[in-house]
Amino acid sequence: MFILIGCSSNEKPIERLNTPRNLEIHKDVLTFDPVDKATSYILNINGEMIEITETTYTFLEEGEYRVKVKAIAEGFLDSLYSQVLEFNMIFLDYPKDIQAVNNRIVFEPVEGADSYNIEINGVVYNSILDIVPSLEVGTYQVRIQAISDQYVDSDFSPVVTIDILEHQKKITSNEYTYSLKSTSDLLIYDYEENEIILRYDVSLITYHMSQTLETVVSNIKDEVYIKNDAFYINSKFLINLPQTTKASYDNTYTIRLTTNLGQHDITIKFNQKDTVYLMSESIVTSDFKHDVKFIFDVFDYTLDKITSNTFEVKDQFTFEEGILRVNIDFITNYFKENPGVKELNFKVEFINKDKTSNVSFNLSIRR
């Protein structure tokens, strides 16, 4: 006796679900495209299986991850696993060492942060979208959050109480260059007209030699004078400084100006240029309170033109005695009208008296 067993030609094979596609990670959230007819999904995260019903998953811990996903549903074959997505999950730490310097909130930057949410007395300012105000006299409750386009934003820092006093001293640190062929006195600090200078001292506190810090404490007050609320160092003293300290011209020197209004460290590095050069730094951060200044040693050059690809140059600039001033109202309005823009960039060009040589400088003001 023979028994024949066969399959009905009317039975359909079980359908396999489509494989999930477009796995992406944004900060701490994994997303992928939904699969038609799927009722849930199996995530394989570093070998651990997790079932979810949505097409998003939030990670709670830092670490390196390998993730793939498949779709499942009753009455269907599980989909094949997607391609593996590998990534390093990083959670930013909140900023620390929050304090006020020169009436501005400062703090230790966080590696990986693209901007910061700075909360001052309950009002939040983003460091690249808003103008963070200069603090007036008073008491402030401040906390800060680190923000990233790629990594997970930090929590807000613990609240810090900051007191701004009536006569709080300014503390600044600036770098300058100076040519040994120059005859111009060096502007080291410029106070505002309403700031009354009652006393001051100037000292050469350090010079740096072959990456070794040598300490020199000497009073050089006699080499400094005040003109229009600004402090200048005599050119003859500066030119002789390398010889006086028995060091070569390419060393750097730090001069400390101390007044009743503050303490200002000025680091000076020498060069031997004989054409127009920039004494001050080419990138300056605005305090949104005062004009921004760029200082030049012009020799026999004059300012020819100022150009920019991002704004029309009109009357925003003044140039006098080697100092290029950028109007603070213009700076403030520019950043208000261009939220998200980190820098205001422009180009300054000089020409010599014979009209045979042009020298240009790219300058930036940061918010």
Long-range contacts (C-beta under 8 A, 24 or more apart in sequence): 14-75, 14-76, 14-77, 15-76, 15-77, 16-76, 16-77, 16-78, 16-79, 16-80, 17-70, 17-71, 17-72, 17-73, 17-76, 17-77, 17-78, 17-79, 18-71, 18-79, 19-70, 19-71, 19-79, 19-80, 19-81, 19-82, 20-55, 20-69, 20-70, 20-71, 20-79, 20-82, 21-82, 23-67, 23-68, 23-69, 23-82, 23-83, 23-85, 24-85, 25-85, 25-87, 25-89, 27-148, 27-150, 27-151, 27-152, 27-153, 28-58, 28-59, 28-60, 28-89, 28-91, 28-152, 29-56, 29-57, 29-58, 29-59, 30-56, 30-57, 30-58, 30-59, 30-67, 30-85, 31-55, 31-56, 32-69, 32-82, 35-71, 35-79, 37-73, 37-76, 38-71, 38-72, 38-73, 38-79, 39-72, 39-73, 39-74, 40-71, 40-72, 40-73, 41-69, 41-70, 41-71, 41-72, 42-69, 42-70, 42-72, 42-78, 43-67, 43-68, 43-69, 44-68, 44-69, 44-70, 44-81, 59-89, 61-89, 62-89, 62-90, 62-91, 63-88, 63-89, 64-88, 64-89, 65-89, 89-152, 90-150, 90-151, 90-152, 91-151, 91-152, 91-154, 92-146, 92-147, 92-148, 92-151, 92-152, 92-153, 92-154, 93-146, 93-154, 94-144, 94-145, 94-146, 94-154, 94-155, 94-156, 94-157, 95-144, 95-145, 95-146, 95-154, 95-157, 96-157, 98-142, 98-143, 98-144, 98-157, 98-160, 98-162, 99-160, 99-162, 100-135, 100-140, 100-162, 100-164, 100-168, 101-171, 102-170, 102-171, 102-172, 102-287, 103-134, 103-135, 103-136, 103-164, 103-168, 103-287, 103-289, 104-132, 104-134, 104-135, 104-287, 105-132, 105-135, 105-142, 105-144, 105-162, 107-144, 110-146, 110-154, 112-146, 112-148, 112-150, 112-151, 113-146, 113-147, 113-148, 113-154, 114-147, 114-148, 114-149, 114-150, 115-147, 116-144, 116-145, 116-146, 116-147, 117-144, 117-145, 117-147, 117-156, 118-142, 118-144, 119-143, 119-144, 119-145, 119-156, 127-367, 128-339, 128-340, 128-341, 128-342, 128-367, 129-339, 129-340, 130-339, 131-288, 131-332, 131-335, 131-336, 131-367, 132-288, 133-288, 134-287, 134-288, 134-289, 135-162, 135-164, 136-164, 137-164, 137-165, 137-166, 138-163, 138-164, 139-163, 139-164, 140-164, 169-261, 169-262, 169-263, 170-261, 170-262, 170-263, 170-264, 171-262, 171-263, 171-264, 172-262, 172-263, 172-264, 172-265, 173-264, 173-265, 173-267, 174-264, 174-265, 174-266, 174-267, 174-280, 174-281, 175-266, 175-267, 175-268, 175-269, 175-280, 175-281, 176-266, 176-267, 176-268, 176-269, 176-279, 176-280, 176-295, 177-268, 177-269, 177-270, 177-271, 177-277, 177-278, 177-279, 178-238, 178-268, 178-269, 178-270, 178-271, 178-279, 178-297, 179-270, 179-271, 179-272, 179-273, 179-274, 179-277, 179-297, 180-239, 180-242, 180-249, 180-270, 180-271, 180-272, 181-272, 181-273, 181-274, 182-235, 182-238, 182-239, 182-297, 182-299, 183-235, 184-235, 184-297, 184-322, 185-225, 185-232, 185-233, 185-234, 185-235, 186-232, 186-233, 186-235, 186-238, 186-268, 186-279, 187-230, 187-231, 187-232, 187-279, 187-295, 187-322, 187-323, 188-224, 188-231, 188-232, 188-233, 188-255, 188-257, 188-264, 188-266, 189-230, 189-231, 189-257, 189-264, 189-266, 190-229, 190-230, 190-231, 190-293, 191-229, 191-230, 191-261, 192-229, 192-290, 193-229, 195-229, 195-261, 196-261, 197-226, 197-229, 197-259, 197-260, 197-261, 198-259, 198-260, 199-259, 199-260, 200-224, 200-226, 200-231, 200-257, 200-258, 200-259, 200-260, 201-257, 201-258, 201-259, 202-231, 202-233, 202-255, 202-256, 202-257, 202-258, 203-255, 203-256, 203-258, 204-241, 204-253, 204-254, 204-255, 205-254, 205-255, 205-256, 205-265, 206-253, 206-254, 207-245, 207-247, 207-251, 207-252, 207-253, 207-254, 208-251, 208-252, 208-253, 208-254, 209-247, 209-251, 216-245, 220-255, 224-257, 231-257, 238-268, 241-270, 242-270, 273-297, 274-299, 275-299, 275-301, 275-352, 275-357, 275-359, 276-301, 276-350, 276-359, 277-359, 278-361, 279-322, 282-361, 282-362, 282-363, 282-364, 283-343, 283-363, 283-364, 283-365, 283-366, 284-363, 284-364, 284-365, 284-366, 285-365, 285-366, 285-367, 286-328, 286-331, 286-332, 286-335, 286-365, 286-366, 286-367, 288-328, 288-331, 288-332, 288-335, 288-367, 289-328, 290-328, 291-325, 291-326, 291-327, 291-328, 292-325, 292-326, 292-328, 292-331, 292-365, 293-323, 293-324, 293-325, 293-326, 294-323, 294-324, 294-326, 294-348, 294-361, 294-363, 295-322, 295-323, 295-324, 296-322, 296-323, 296-324, 296-350, 297-322, 298-322, 298-350, 299-352, 300-352, 300-353, 301-350, 301-351, 301-352, 301-353, 301-357, 301-359, 302-350, 302-351, 302-353, 303-348, 303-349, 303-350, 304-349, 304-350, 304-351, 304-358, 305-348, 305-349, 306-346, 306-347, 306-348, 306-349, 307-346, 307-347, 307-349, 308-345, 308-346, 308-347, 309-345, 310-338, 310-341, 310-344, 310-345, 311-344, 311-346, 313-346, 324-348, 324-363, 326-365, 331-365, 335-367, 341-367, 342-366, 342-367, 343-367
